[in-house]
Amino acid sequence: MGKHPFHGPGGLKPSHGSKAVHVVGWVFLGVAFAVVFALVFGIVVKLLWNWLMPAIFGLGEISYWQAFGIVILSKLLFGAFGHRHKDHSNHFHKKFPDWKEDFCAERKNDEMIEGWRHYKQYWREEGKAAFEEYLHRMKEQKE
């Protein structure tokens, strides 16, 4: 087998300091990329806003920094920073930890399974009649 260039006698071992510099470098590049992306996206938002909003809604034009603020505000309101690839199913299980066990326990019940076989038929017959009765009541209340 060949020797790894960083190991063995006379070879260089990577120091912990170089690993830290590597990590800091990637963090810096990530932050720089995010800033550049936000700045470019601000230009796009400004152009789209000034092209569409005054014509459609009669709103005034905005400056670049107002567009940049809209980008940041929308990111804060509609998606938190750093949560792009989060597994949302895990969040659901934390909120409702026992739903799966309860559902599976009910599914094991033979009566429950038998009841589901008639579900479509029930809604075709009873559901339609009940909905039409509800609409009739609502129409009478309006009059």
Buried (B, 14 or more C-beta within 10 A) or exposed (E): EEEEEEEEEEEEEEEEEEEEEEEEEEEEEEEEEEEEEEEEBBEEBBEEBBEEBEEEEEEEEBEEEBBBBBBEEEEEEEEEEEEEEEEEEEEEEEEEEEEEEEEEEEEEEEEEEEEEEEEEEEEEEEEEEEEEEEEEEEEEEEE
